[in-house]
Amino acid sequence: MKHIIILGDGMADWPVKALGGKTLLQAATTPYMDKLARMGRVGRLVTVAEGFHPGSEVANKIGRASCRERV
């Protein structure tokens, strides 16, 4: 089975008044993200080990390492 893990790092944003209080992502047209969401399964992966600062550098590196196929 093949897996795709999408880590939405940097997708958080502030609401924009000109967009009716929506963030850029909420206002965006996202047909490919929508299709992946419809076709896939949703899960949760803890990408920051206990005791580490939850920044991008740590989350992305640990997330990738914990997702590697173990032989």
N, C-alpha and C positions, 0 to 999 in steps of 0.2 A: 504494500500500500504506500502511495506517495502522499506527502504532506506539504502543505504550504502554510507557513506561519507568517502572519502579517502583524508586525509590531508598529502601531501607529505613533511612533515617537515624534514629538513636535507638532502633533495635530491639535493640541489644546490651544485655545485662543480666546481673546476677549470679544464680547458682543460689539457690533458696529451699528451705530444709530442709523446710518444710511441704508443698512440692510434690514431695518425693522427689528433691531435688537438681536439678530442672529450672528453667529460667528461666520467666518469665511467658509469653513467646512459645511456648516448647516445650510448656507446659501448656495453652495456649489452644486453643479450638476455632476453626479457621480455614477454614470451608468455601469462602468466596469466594477467598481466597488460594490454596487447594488447586486450585480449578477453574481459575483463571488459569494456574497452573503446569502443569496437565495440558494445557491448550489451547495454550499458548504455546511459544516456543523460548527457550532460555536462552542468554544471551550475556554478554559482559563488556565493561564500559566503564570506561576509566580516567578518573576524574572529578577527579583532583588532578594538575595539571601539575608536572613536575619542578621542585624548588626551592621549592614552596609547602608550608606547614604543612597536614597532612591533617585539618583541622577541618571542621565542617559548613558554616561560612560559605563557605569556599573550594570544597569539594567540590560543594555544591549549585549554586552560581552557575556554576562552570566546567562542570559536568555538563550543565546546561540549555543553556548557550551552545554546547557542542560537539555537541549533539543537534539543533540547529535545521537545518531543511532548507535546503540551500544552493541558491540559484537562479542 
